[in-house]
Amino acid sequence: MSRIGERVLLQDDLLRTAWIVRRNDQAVRELCDRLADVCLELLFLDLEFRHLVEELTDDEYFLEVARLITQCRTAGIDPPVRLDTLDIREDDPRSTRRSDLDDAF
């Protein structure tokens, strides 16, 4: 939860800074790139949070993360996570599906 809050605050800071330097095209472009990265991180953090509070099952979580990674790649964006770095319960017998998804991507 704190990581989500940190990203939201960072979004606010980036937007305020972009407004301050709005006449400097290069600075605005860099800030917008960083803002896009932060927004993308928030999408992944939201999925992780929904999984932690058991709103998403392990299967749903993997499917949603895989979809988001695929969408990133389709748009030419490097996703901020890889499937092999997802935090899952190792004692869960369904956790072996992680390697199945890794092979798919």
C-alpha positions in Angstrom: 0.0 0.0 0.0 2.8 2.4 0.8 4.3 1.9 -2.7 1.1 2.9 -4.3 0.9 6.0 -2.1 4.5 6.9 -3.0 3.7 6.6 -6.8 0.6 8.8 -6.4 2.7 11.5 -4.7 5.3 11.1 -7.4 2.6 11.6 -10.0 1.5 14.8 -8.3 5.1 16.1 -8.1 5.8 15.3 -11.8 2.6 17.1 -12.9 3.4 20.1 -10.8 7.0 20.2 -12.1 5.8 19.8 -15.7 3.6 22.9 -15.2 6.5 24.9 -13.8 8.8 24.0 -16.7 6.1 24.0 -19.4 8.0 26.3 -21.7 11.0 23.9 -21.8 10.0 21.2 -24.3 12.9 18.8 -23.5 12.1 19.0 -19.7 8.4 18.5 -20.3 9.1 15.5 -22.6 11.3 13.9 -19.9 8.8 14.5 -17.2 6.0 13.1 -19.3 8.1 10.0 -20.0 8.7 9.5 -16.3 5.0 10.1 -15.6 4.0 7.4 -18.0 6.5 5.0 -16.3 4.9 5.8 -12.9 1.4 5.3 -14.2 2.4 2.0 -15.6 4.0 1.0 -12.3 0.7 1.9 -10.6 -1.2 -0.5 -12.9 1.0 -3.4 -11.9 0.9 -2.4 -8.2 -2.9 -2.2 -8.3 -3.0 -5.8 -9.6 -0.5 -6.9 -6.9 -2.6 -5.2 -4.2 -5.8 -6.8 -5.5 -4.1 -10.1 -5.4 -2.8 -9.6 -1.8 -6.3 -8.7 -0.6 -7.6 -11.8 -2.4 -9.8 -9.8 -4.8 -7.9 -11.7 -7.5 -7.1 -15.4 -7.3 -3.6 -16.6 -8.3 -4.8 -17.6 -11.7 -6.6 -14.3 -12.3 -3.6 -12.3 -11.1 -1.2 -14.1 -13.5 -3.7 -13.7 -16.3 -4.1 -10.0 -15.7 -0.3 -9.4 -15.3 0.3 -11.4 -18.5 -2.2 -9.3 -20.3 -0.7 -6.1 -19.1 2.8 -7.3 -20.1 1.5 -8.2 -23.5 -0.1 -4.8 -23.9 3.2 -3.1 -22.9 5.2 -5.1 -25.4 2.6 -4.5 -28.2 2.9 -0.7 -27.5 6.7 -1.0 -27.6 7.1 -0.4 -23.8 9.3 -2.4 -21.5 7.1 -3.6 -18.7 8.5 -2.8 -15.2 8.1 -6.4 -14.1 8.8 -9.9 -15.4 6.6 -12.9 -14.7 9.4 -14.6 -12.8 9.6 -11.7 -10.3 5.9 -12.0 -9.2 5.4 -12.5 -5.5 3.3 -15.6 -5.0 3.0 -18.0 -2.1 5.6 -20.8 -2.6 3.6 -23.3 -0.6 0.7 -22.9 -3.1 0.6 -25.9 -5.5 -0.7 -23.6 -8.2 2.5 -21.6 -8.0 4.1 -23.9 -10.6 2.0 -22.1 -13.2 4.5 -19.2 -12.9 7.0 -21.2 -15.0 4.3 -22.1 -17.5 3.6 -18.4 -18.0 7.4 -17.6 -18.2 7.7 -20.0 -21.1 4.8 -18.3 -22.9 6.5 -14.9 -22.8 
